[in-house]
Amino acid sequence: MKELWVGGGSTVGGLIGGAIGVGSSGSIKDAPIKGTAGGVAGAVAGGIIAGKIWDALH
């Protein structure tokens, strides 16, 4: 069950991070690179945060 929770947190974090990365890029050429980097960072952070929330609740 925790794995699903952490996976969901990673997914949400990745989507948010990717959107922020694309939004912060100055040009069309930068968008995929920044979007990917933001998505990866967001997914890692989202998974960690979701794991900590799970641990706090259980």
CHARMM-style PDB file with segment names, atoms N, HN, CA, C and O in Angstrom:
ATOM      1  N   MET     1       0.823  -1.197   0.000  1.00  0.00      PROA
ATOM      2  CA  MET     1       0.000   0.000   0.000  1.00  0.00      PROA
ATOM      3  C   MET     1       0.870   1.266   0.000  1.00  0.00      PROA
ATOM      4  O   MET     1       0.579   2.226  -0.714  1.00  0.00      PROA
ATOM      5  N   LYS     2       1.926   1.258   0.796  1.00  0.00      PROA
ATOM      6  HN  LYS     2       2.163   0.478   1.376  1.00  0.00      PROA
ATOM      7  CA  LYS     2       2.815   2.436   0.836  1.00  0.00      PROA
ATOM      8  C   LYS     2       3.432   2.687  -0.543  1.00  0.00      PROA
ATOM      9  O   LYS     2       3.634   3.835  -0.938  1.00  0.00      PROA
ATOM     10  N   GLU     3       3.733   1.598  -1.278  1.00  0.00      PROA
ATOM     11  HN  GLU     3       3.569   0.665  -0.957  1.00  0.00      PROA
ATOM     12  CA  GLU     3       4.347   1.759  -2.594  1.00  0.00      PROA
ATOM     13  C   GLU     3       3.423   2.534  -3.534  1.00  0.00      PROA
ATOM     14  O   GLU     3       3.874   3.383  -4.303  1.00  0.00      PROA
ATOM     15  N   LEU     4       2.120   2.229  -3.462  1.00  0.00      PROA
ATOM     16  HN  LEU     4       1.754   1.540  -2.838  1.00  0.00      PROA
ATOM     17  CA  LEU     4       1.149   2.950  -4.296  1.00  0.00      PROA
ATOM     18  C   LEU     4       1.098   4.428  -3.912  1.00  0.00      PROA
ATOM     19  O   LEU     4       1.039   5.307  -4.772  1.00  0.00      PROA
ATOM     20  N   TRP     5       1.120   4.679  -2.620  1.00  0.00      PROA
ATOM     21  HN  TRP     5       1.168   3.965  -1.921  1.00  0.00      PROA
ATOM     22  CA  TRP     5       1.086   6.057  -2.109  1.00  0.00      PROA
ATOM     23  C   TRP     5       2.302   6.831  -2.600  1.00  0.00      PROA
ATOM     24  O   TRP     5       2.177   7.949  -3.099  1.00  0.00      PROA
ATOM     25  N   VAL     6       3.488   6.223  -2.454  1.00  0.00      PROA
ATOM     26  HN  VAL     6       3.590   5.314  -2.049  1.00  0.00      PROA
ATOM     27  CA  VAL     6       4.732   6.879  -2.876  1.00  0.00      PROA
ATOM     28  C   VAL     6       4.734   7.055  -4.398  1.00  0.00      PROA
ATOM     29  O   VAL     6       5.174   8.085  -4.910  1.00  0.00      PROA
ATOM     30  N   GLY     7       4.240   6.041  -5.113  1.00  0.00      PROA
ATOM     31  HN  GLY     7       3.883   5.205  -4.697  1.00  0.00      PROA
ATOM     32  CA  GLY     7       4.151   6.146  -6.573  1.00  0.00      PROA
ATOM     33  C   GLY     7       3.241   7.285  -6.999  1.00  0.00      PROA
ATOM     34  O   GLY     7       3.552   8.022  -7.935  1.00  0.00      PROA
ATOM     35  N   GLY     8       2.122   7.426  -6.312  1.00  0.00      PROA
ATOM     36  HN  GLY     8       1.869   6.827  -5.551  1.00  0.00      PROA
ATOM     37  CA  GLY     8       1.216   8.535  -6.604  1.00  0.00      PROA
ATOM     38  C   GLY     8       1.861   9.880  -6.323  1.00  0.00      PROA
ATOM     39  O   GLY     8       1.710  10.828  -7.094  1.00  0.00      PROA
ATOM     40  N   GLY     9       2.581   9.955  -5.213  1.00  0.00      PROA
ATOM     41  HN  GLY     9       2.704   9.185  -4.586  1.00  0.00      PROA
ATOM     42  CA  GLY     9       3.302  11.196  -4.881  1.00  0.00      PROA
ATOM     43  C   GLY     9       4.348  11.526  -5.928  1.00  0.00      PROA
ATOM     44  O   GLY     9       4.538  12.690  -6.282  1.00  0.00      PROA
ATOM     45  N   SER    10       5.028  10.498  -6.423  1.00  0.00      PROA
ATOM     46  HN  SER    10       4.874   9.552  -6.136  1.00  0.00      PROA
ATOM     47  CA  SER    10       6.036  10.707  -7.462  1.00  0.00      PROA
ATOM     48  C   SER    10       5.388  11.196  -8.748  1.00  0.00      PROA
ATOM     49  O   SER    10       5.914  12.084  -9.419  1.00  0.00      PROA
ATOM     50  N   THR    11       4.250  10.615  -9.086  1.00  0.00      PROA
ATOM     51  HN  THR    11       3.823   9.893  -8.541  1.00  0.00      PROA
ATOM     52  CA  THR    11       3.549  11.012 -10.313  1.00  0.00      PROA
ATOM     53  C   THR    11       3.115  12.473 -10.238  1.00  0.00      PROA
ATOM     54  O   THR    11       3.355  13.253 -11.159  1.00  0.00      PROA
ATOM     55  N   VAL    12       2.476  12.827  -9.136  1.00  0.00      PROA
ATOM     56  HN  VAL    12       2.280  12.193  -8.387  1.00  0.00      PROA
ATOM     57  CA  VAL    12       2.007  14.210  -8.966  1.00  0.00      PROA
ATOM     58  C   VAL    12       3.197  15.174  -8.947  1.00  0.00      PROA
ATOM     59  O   VAL    12       3.172  16.219  -9.596  1.00  0.00      PROA
ATOM     60  N   GLY    13       4.234  14.809  -8.198  1.00  0.00      PROA
ATOM     61  HN  GLY    13       4.255  13.959  -7.671  1.00  0.00      PROA
ATOM     62  CA  GLY    13       5.425  15.660  -8.138  1.00  0.00      PROA
ATOM     63  C   GLY    13       6.075  15.823  -9.500  1.00  0.00      PROA
ATOM     64  O   GLY    13       6.532  16.910  -9.856  1.00  0.00      PROA
ATOM     65  N   GLY    14       6.113  14.735 -10.261  1.00  0.00      PROA
ATOM     66  HN  GLY    14       5.741  13.853  -9.972  1.00  0.00      PROA
ATOM     67  CA  GLY    14       6.695  14.793 -11.602  1.00  0.00      PROA
ATOM     68  C   GLY    14       5.913  15.711 -12.528  1.00  0.00      PROA
ATOM     69  O   GLY    14       6.495  16.490 -13.283  1.00  0.00      PROA
ATOM     70  N   LEU    15       4.586  15.612 -12.463  1.00  0.00      PROA
ATOM     71  HN  LEU    15       4.114  14.979 -11.850  1.00  0.00      PROA
ATOM     72  CA  LEU    15       3.748  16.472 -13.308  1.00  0.00      PROA
ATOM     73  C   LEU    15       3.925  17.945 -12.938  1.00  0.00      PROA
ATOM     74  O   LEU    15       4.060  18.805 -13.809  1.00  0.00      PROA
ATOM     75  N   ILE    16       3.922  18.218 -11.643  1.00  0.00      PROA
ATOM     76  HN  ILE    16       3.813  17.520 -10.936  1.00  0.00      PROA
ATOM     77  CA  ILE    16       4.084  19.605 -11.185  1.00  0.00      PROA
ATOM     78  C   ILE    16       5.480  20.123 -11.545  1.00  0.00      PROA
ATOM     79  O   ILE    16       5.631  21.226 -12.071  1.00  0.00      PROA
ATOM     80  N   GLY    17       6.494  19.307 -11.250  1.00  0.00      PROA
ATOM     81  HN  GLY    17       6.371  18.411 -10.822  1.00  0.00      PROA
ATOM     82  CA  GLY    17       7.870  19.708 -11.556  1.00  0.00      PROA
ATOM     83  C   GLY    17       8.082  19.925 -13.045  1.00  0.00      PROA
ATOM     84  O   GLY    17       8.756  20.872 -13.452  1.00  0.00      PROA
ATOM     85  N   GLY    18       7.502  19.043 -13.859  1.00  0.00      PROA
ATOM     86  HN  GLY    18       6.954  18.275 -13.529  1.00  0.00      PROA
ATOM     87  CA  GLY    18       7.614  19.192 -15.311  1.00  0.00      PROA
ATOM     88  C   GLY    18       6.951  20.468 -15.796  1.00  0.00      PROA
ATOM     89  O   GLY    18       7.496  21.184 -16.635  1.00  0.00      PROA
ATOM     90  N   ALA    19       5.772  20.744 -15.262  1.00  0.00      PROA
ATOM     91  HN  ALA    19       5.330  20.162 -14.580  1.00  0.00      PROA
ATOM     92  CA  ALA    19       5.056  21.962 -15.653  1.00  0.00      PROA
ATOM     93  C   ALA    19       5.839  23.212 -15.256  1.00  0.00      PROA
ATOM     94  O   ALA    19       5.911  24.175 -16.019  1.00  0.00      PROA
ATOM     95  N   ILE    20       6.423  23.191 -14.058  1.00  0.00      PROA
ATOM     96  HN  ILE    20       6.365  22.408 -13.438  1.00  0.00      PROA
ATOM     97  CA  ILE    20       7.227  24.332 -13.611  1.00  0.00      PROA
ATOM     98  C   ILE    20       8.464  24.474 -14.497  1.00  0.00      PROA
ATOM     99  O   ILE    20       8.843  25.582 -14.876  1.00  0.00      PROA
ATOM    100  N   GLY    21       9.084  23.347 -14.819  1.00  0.00      PROA
ATOM    101  HN  GLY    21       8.776  22.447 -14.511  1.00  0.00      PROA
ATOM    102  CA  GLY    21      10.269  23.385 -15.680  1.00  0.00      PROA
ATOM    103  C   GLY    21       9.969  23.959 -17.046  1.00  0.00      PROA
ATOM    104  O   GLY    21      10.723  24.793 -17.548  1.00  0.00      PROA
ATOM    105  N   VAL    22       8.865  23.521 -17.662  1.00  0.00      PROA
ATOM    106  HN  VAL    22       8.252  22.844 -17.255  1.00  0.00      PROA
ATOM    107  CA  VAL    22       8.477  24.040 -18.978  1.00  0.00      PROA
ATOM    108  C   VAL    22       8.110  25.520 -18.862  1.00  0.00      PROA
ATOM    109  O   VAL    22       8.476  26.328 -19.716  1.00  0.00      PROA
ATOM    110  N   GLY    23       7.387  25.862 -17.801  1.00  0.00      PROA
ATOM    111  HN  GLY    23       7.089  25.206 -17.108  1.00  0.00      PROA
ATOM    112  CA  GLY    23       6.977  27.255 -17.614  1.00  0.00      PROA
ATOM    113  C   GLY    23       8.151  28.193 -17.386  1.00  0.00      PROA
ATOM    114  O   GLY    23       8.095  29.365 -17.758  1.00  0.00      PROA
ATOM    115  N   SER    24       9.218  27.680 -16.774  1.00  0.00      PROA
ATOM    116  HN  SER    24       9.263  26.728 -16.472  1.00  0.00      PROA
ATOM    117  CA  SER    24      10.356  28.548 -16.471  1.00  0.00      PROA
ATOM    118  C   SER    24      11.358  28.627 -17.623  1.00  0.00      PROA
ATOM    119  O   SER    24      12.296  29.424 -17.576  1.00  0.00      PROA
ATOM    120  N   SER    25      11.163  27.808 -18.652  1.00  0.00      PROA
ATOM    121  HN  SER    25      10.401  27.161 -18.690  1.00  0.00      PROA
ATOM    122  CA  SER    25      12.111  27.829 -19.770  1.00  0.00      PROA
ATOM    123  C   SER    25      11.845  29.054 -20.630  1.00  0.00      PROA
ATOM    124  O   SER    25      10.698  29.448 -20.840  1.00  0.00      PROA
ATOM    125  N   GLY    26      12.906  29.639 -21.113  1.00  0.00      PROA
ATOM    126  HN  GLY    26      13.837  29.319 -20.943  1.00  0.00      PROA
ATOM    127  CA  GLY    26      12.773  30.867 -21.887  1.00  0.00      PROA
ATOM    128  C   GLY    26      12.410  30.641 -23.339  1.00  0.00      PROA
ATOM    129  O   GLY    26      11.828  31.521 -23.974  1.00  0.00      PROA
ATOM    130  N   SER    27      12.743  29.471 -23.879  1.00  0.00      PROA
ATOM    131  HN  SER    27      13.216  28.756 -23.363  1.00  0.00      PROA
ATOM    132  CA  SER    27      12.502  29.248 -25.295  1.00  0.00      PROA
ATOM    133  C   SER    27      11.946  27.853 -25.533  1.00  0.00      PROA
ATOM    134  O   SER    27      11.959  27.004 -24.642  1.00  0.00      PROA
ATOM    135  N   ILE    28      11.463  27.633 -26.739  1.00  0.00      PROA
ATOM    136  HN  ILE    28      11.453  28.323 -27.463  1.00  0.00      PROA
ATOM    137  CA  ILE    28      10.912  26.325 -27.101  1.00  0.00      PROA
ATOM    138  C   ILE    28      12.008  25.248 -27.022  1.00  0.00      PROA
ATOM    139  O   ILE    28      11.740  24.110 -26.636  1.00  0.00      PROA
ATOM    140  N   LYS    29      13.236  25.619 -27.389  1.00  0.00      PROA
ATOM    141  HN  LYS    29      13.454  26.543 -27.703  1.00  0.00      PROA
ATOM    142  CA  LYS    29      14.333  24.635 -27.376  1.00  0.00      PROA
ATOM    143  C   LYS    29      14.664  24.171 -25.963  1.00  0.00      PROA
ATOM    144  O   LYS    29      15.012  23.009 -25.756  1.00  0.00      PROA
ATOM    145  N   ASP    30      14.558  25.070 -24.995  1.00  0.00      PROA
ATOM    146  HN  ASP    30      14.276  26.015 -25.163  1.00  0.00      PROA
ATOM    147  CA  ASP    30      14.868  24.729 -23.606  1.00  0.00      PROA
ATOM    148  C   ASP    30      13.763  23.933 -22.929  1.00  0.00      PROA
ATOM    149  O   ASP    30      14.022  23.208 -21.968  1.00  0.00      PROA
ATOM    150  N   ALA    31      12.538  24.059 -23.416  1.00  0.00      PROA
ATOM    151  HN  ALA    31      12.327  24.648 -24.197  1.00  0.00      PROA
ATOM    152  CA  ALA    31      11.383  23.488 -22.717  1.00  0.00      PROA
ATOM    153  C   ALA    31      11.506  21.984 -22.443  1.00  0.00      PROA
ATOM    154  O   ALA    31      11.262  21.563 -21.312  1.00  0.00      PROA
ATOM    155  N   PRO    32      11.875  21.156 -23.437  1.00  0.00      PROA
ATOM    156  CA  PRO    32      11.958  19.716 -23.121  1.00  0.00      PROA
ATOM    157  C   PRO    32      13.028  19.381 -22.084  1.00  0.00      PROA
ATOM    158  O   PRO    32      12.829  18.503 -21.244  1.00  0.00      PROA
ATOM    159  N   ILE    33      14.151  20.075 -22.143  1.00  0.00      PROA
ATOM    160  HN  ILE    33      14.313  20.788 -22.825  1.00  0.00      PROA
ATOM    161  CA  ILE    33      15.249  19.805 -21.198  1.00  0.00      PROA
ATOM    162  C   ILE    33      14.838  20.218 -19.794  1.00  0.00      PROA
ATOM    163  O   ILE    33      14.978  19.444 -18.847  1.00  0.00      PROA
ATOM    164  N   LYS    34      14.332  21.434 -19.661  1.00  0.00      PROA
ATOM    165  HN  LYS    34      14.218  22.062 -20.431  1.00  0.00      PROA
ATOM    166  CA  LYS    34      13.930  21.915 -18.338  1.00  0.00      PROA
ATOM    167  C   LYS    34      12.718  21.157 -17.824  1.00  0.00      PROA
ATOM    168  O   LYS    34      12.607  20.896 -16.626  1.00  0.00      PROA
ATOM    169  N   GLY    35      11.806  20.802 -18.731  1.00  0.00      PROA
ATOM    170  HN  GLY    35      11.896  21.014 -19.704  1.00  0.00      PROA
ATOM    171  CA  GLY    35      10.637  20.025 -18.329  1.00  0.00      PROA
ATOM    172  C   GLY    35      11.027  18.669 -17.795  1.00  0.00      PROA
ATOM    173  O   GLY    35      10.495  18.218 -16.781  1.00  0.00      PROA
ATOM    174  N   THR    36      11.969  18.006 -18.483  1.00  0.00      PROA
ATOM    175  HN  THR    36      12.402  18.373 -19.306  1.00  0.00      PROA
ATOM    176  CA  THR    36      12.436  16.690 -18.037  1.00  0.00      PROA
ATOM    177  C   THR    36      13.157  16.793 -16.701  1.00  0.00      PROA
ATOM    178  O   THR    36      12.906  16.001 -15.793  1.00  0.00      PROA
ATOM    179  N   ALA    37      14.048  17.762 -16.580  1.00  0.00      PROA
ATOM    180  HN  ALA    37      14.252  18.405 -17.318  1.00  0.00      PROA
ATOM    181  CA  ALA    37      14.786  17.934 -15.324  1.00  0.00      PROA
ATOM    182  C   ALA    37      13.834  18.251 -14.177  1.00  0.00      PROA
ATOM    183  O   ALA    37      13.971  17.704 -13.083  1.00  0.00      PROA
ATOM    184  N   GLY    38      12.880  19.125 -14.422  1.00  0.00      PROA
ATOM    185  HN  GLY    38      12.768  19.570 -15.310  1.00  0.00      PROA
ATOM    186  CA  GLY    38      11.897  19.466 -13.394  1.00  0.00      PROA
ATOM    187  C   GLY    38      11.034  18.280 -13.033  1.00  0.00      PROA
ATOM    188  O   GLY    38      10.696  18.075 -11.867  1.00  0.00      PROA
ATOM    189  N   GLY    39      10.674  17.490 -14.050  1.00  0.00      PROA
ATOM    190  HN  GLY    39      10.949  17.656 -14.997  1.00  0.00      PROA
ATOM    191  CA  GLY    39       9.858  16.302 -13.797  1.00  0.00      PROA
ATOM    192  C   GLY    39      10.574  15.277 -12.946  1.00  0.00      PROA
ATOM    193  O   GLY    39       9.991  14.712 -12.020  1.00  0.00      PROA
ATOM    194  N   VAL    40      11.841  15.035 -13.256  1.00  0.00      PROA
ATOM    195  HN  VAL    40      12.315  15.494 -14.008  1.00  0.00      PROA
ATOM    196  CA  VAL    40      12.625  14.064 -12.478  1.00  0.00      PROA
ATOM    197  C   VAL    40      12.791  14.553 -11.042  1.00  0.00      PROA
ATOM    198  O   VAL    40      12.579  13.794 -10.096  1.00  0.00      PROA
ATOM    199  N   ALA    41      13.166  15.811 -10.882  1.00  0.00      PROA
ATOM    200  HN  ALA    41      13.338  16.427 -11.651  1.00  0.00      PROA
ATOM    201  CA  ALA    41      13.346  16.363  -9.533  1.00  0.00      PROA
ATOM    202  C   ALA    41      12.034  16.333  -8.753  1.00  0.00      PROA
ATOM    203  O   ALA    41      12.008  15.994  -7.570  1.00  0.00      PROA
ATOM    204  N   GLY    42      10.949  16.694  -9.432  1.00  0.00      PROA
ATOM    205  HN  GLY    42      10.970  16.970 -10.393  1.00  0.00      PROA
ATOM    206  CA  GLY    42       9.638  16.688  -8.784  1.00  0.00      PROA
ATOM    207  C   GLY    42       9.199  15.293  -8.388  1.00  0.00      PROA
ATOM    208  O   GLY    42       8.601  15.098  -7.329  1.00  0.00      PROA
ATOM    209  N   ALA    43       9.499  14.313  -9.250  1.00  0.00      PROA
ATOM    210  HN  ALA    43       9.984  14.471 -10.110  1.00  0.00      PROA
ATOM    211  CA  ALA    43       9.115  12.925  -8.944  1.00  0.00      PROA
ATOM    212  C   ALA    43       9.863  12.410  -7.723  1.00  0.00      PROA
ATOM    213  O   ALA    43       9.272  11.763  -6.858  1.00  0.00      PROA
ATOM    214  N   VAL    44      11.159  12.694  -7.650  1.00  0.00      PROA
ATOM    215  HN  VAL    44      11.639  13.219  -8.353  1.00  0.00      PROA
ATOM    216  CA  VAL    44      11.955  12.263  -6.500  1.00  0.00      PROA
ATOM    217  C   VAL    44      11.445  12.938  -5.228  1.00  0.00      PROA
ATOM    218  O   VAL    44      11.225  12.281  -4.211  1.00  0.00      PROA
ATOM    219  N   ALA    45      11.259  14.254  -5.296  1.00  0.00      PROA
ATOM    220  HN  ALA    45      11.438  14.788  -6.123  1.00  0.00      PROA
ATOM    221  CA  ALA    45      10.785  14.989  -4.126  1.00  0.00      PROA
ATOM    222  C   ALA    45       9.384  14.542  -3.727  1.00  0.00      PROA
ATOM    223  O   ALA    45       9.095  14.376  -2.542  1.00  0.00      PROA
ATOM    224  N   GLY    46       8.512  14.347  -4.717  1.00  0.00      PROA
ATOM    225  HN  GLY    46       8.747  14.481  -5.680  1.00  0.00      PROA
ATOM    226  CA  GLY    46       7.145  13.912  -4.430  1.00  0.00      PROA
ATOM    227  C   GLY    46       7.108  12.564  -3.753  1.00  0.00      PROA
ATOM    228  O   GLY    46       6.325  12.346  -2.827  1.00  0.00      PROA
ATOM    229  N   GLY    47       7.960  11.647  -4.216  1.00  0.00      PROA
ATOM    230  HN  GLY    47       8.596  11.824  -4.967  1.00  0.00      PROA
ATOM    231  CA  GLY    47       8.028  10.320  -3.601  1.00  0.00      PROA
ATOM    232  C   GLY    47       8.524  10.377  -2.169  1.00  0.00      PROA
ATOM    233  O   GLY    47       7.992   9.691  -1.296  1.00  0.00      PROA
ATOM    234  N   ILE    48       9.535  11.188  -1.924  1.00  0.00      PROA
ATOM    235  HN  ILE    48       9.967  11.746  -2.633  1.00  0.00      PROA
ATOM    236  CA  ILE    48      10.087  11.329  -0.573  1.00  0.00      PROA
ATOM    237  C   ILE    48       9.048  11.945   0.364  1.00  0.00      PROA
ATOM    238  O   ILE    48       8.840  11.468   1.480  1.00  0.00      PROA
ATOM    239  N   ILE    49       8.401  13.014  -0.111  1.00  0.00      PROA
ATOM    240  HN  ILE    49       8.570  13.401  -1.018  1.00  0.00      PROA
ATOM    241  CA  ILE    49       7.387  13.692   0.715  1.00  0.00      PROA
ATOM    242  C   ILE    49       6.228  12.753   1.009  1.00  0.00      PROA
ATOM    243  O   ILE    49       5.750  12.688   2.141  1.00  0.00      PROA
ATOM    244  N   ALA    50       5.769  12.021  -0.015  1.00  0.00      PROA
ATOM    245  HN  ALA    50       6.157  12.074  -0.935  1.00  0.00      PROA
ATOM    246  CA  ALA    50       4.659  11.083   0.180  1.00  0.00      PROA
ATOM    247  C   ALA    50       5.044  10.002   1.182  1.00  0.00      PROA
ATOM    248  O   ALA    50       4.225   9.613   2.014  1.00  0.00      PROA
ATOM    249  N   GLY    51       6.282   9.512   1.114  1.00  0.00      PROA
ATOM    250  HN  GLY    51       6.948   9.828   0.438  1.00  0.00      PROA
ATOM    251  CA  GLY    51       6.754   8.512   2.073  1.00  0.00      PROA
ATOM    252  C   GLY    51       6.754   9.039   3.496  1.00  0.00      PROA
ATOM    253  O   GLY    51       6.380   8.329   4.429  1.00  0.00      PROA
ATOM    254  N   LYS    52       7.176  10.293   3.661  1.00  0.00      PROA
ATOM    255  HN  LYS    52       7.480  10.870   2.903  1.00  0.00      PROA
ATOM    256  CA  LYS    52       7.197  10.893   4.997  1.00  0.00      PROA
ATOM    257  C   LYS    52       5.778  11.097   5.534  1.00  0.00      PROA
ATOM    258  O   LYS    52       5.519  10.885   6.719  1.00  0.00      PROA
ATOM    259  N   ILE    53       4.860  11.512   4.652  1.00  0.00      PROA
ATOM    260  HN  ILE    53       5.070  11.684   3.689  1.00  0.00      PROA
ATOM    261  CA  ILE    53       3.458  11.678   5.072  1.00  0.00      PROA
ATOM    262  C   ILE    53       2.884  10.324   5.478  1.00  0.00      PROA
ATOM    263  O   ILE    53       2.200  10.219   6.496  1.00  0.00      PROA
ATOM    264  N   TRP    54       3.160   9.281   4.682  1.00  0.00      PROA
ATOM    265  HN  TRP    54       3.716   9.366   3.854  1.00  0.00      PROA
ATOM    266  CA  TRP    54       2.670   7.934   4.989  1.00  0.00      PROA
ATOM    267  C   TRP    54       3.171   7.504   6.373  1.00  0.00      PROA
ATOM    268  O   TRP    54       2.398   7.029   7.206  1.00  0.00      PROA
ATOM    269  N   ASP    55       4.474   7.678   6.600  1.00  0.00      PROA
ATOM    270  HN  ASP    55       5.101   8.063   5.923  1.00  0.00      PROA
ATOM    271  CA  ASP    55       5.059   7.276   7.878  1.00  0.00      PROA
ATOM    272  C   ASP    55       4.435   8.045   9.050  1.00  0.00      PROA
ATOM    273  O   ASP    55       4.225   7.490  10.129  1.00  0.00      PROA
ATOM    274  N   ALA    56       4.145   9.321   8.821  1.00  0.00      PROA
ATOM    275  HN  ALA    56       4.315   9.772   7.945  1.00  0.00      PROA
ATOM    276  CA  ALA    56       3.559  10.135   9.880  1.00  0.00      PROA
ATOM    277  C   ALA    56       2.130   9.699  10.203  1.00  0.00      PROA
ATOM    278  O   ALA    56       1.695   9.781  11.352  1.00  0.00      PROA
ATOM    279  N   LEU    57       1.407   9.236   9.188  1.00  0.00      PROA
ATOM    280  HN  LEU    57       1.761   9.168   8.255  1.00  0.00      PROA
ATOM    281  CA  LEU    57       0.019   8.827   9.378  1.00  0.00      PROA
ATOM    282  C   LEU    57      -0.144   7.410   9.906  1.00  0.00      PROA
ATOM    283  O   LEU    57      -1.202   7.053  10.423  1.00  0.00      PROA
ATOM    284  N   HSD    58       0.909   6.600   9.777  1.00  0.00      PROA
ATOM    285  HN  HSD    58       1.769   6.890   9.357  1.00  0.00      PROA
ATOM    286  CA  HSD    58       0.776   5.190  10.159  1.00  0.00      PROA
ATOM    287  C   HSD    58       1.702   4.862  11.322  1.00  0.00      PROA
ATOM    288  OT1 HSD    58       1.731   3.722  11.785  1.00  0.00      PROA
TER     289      HSD     58
END
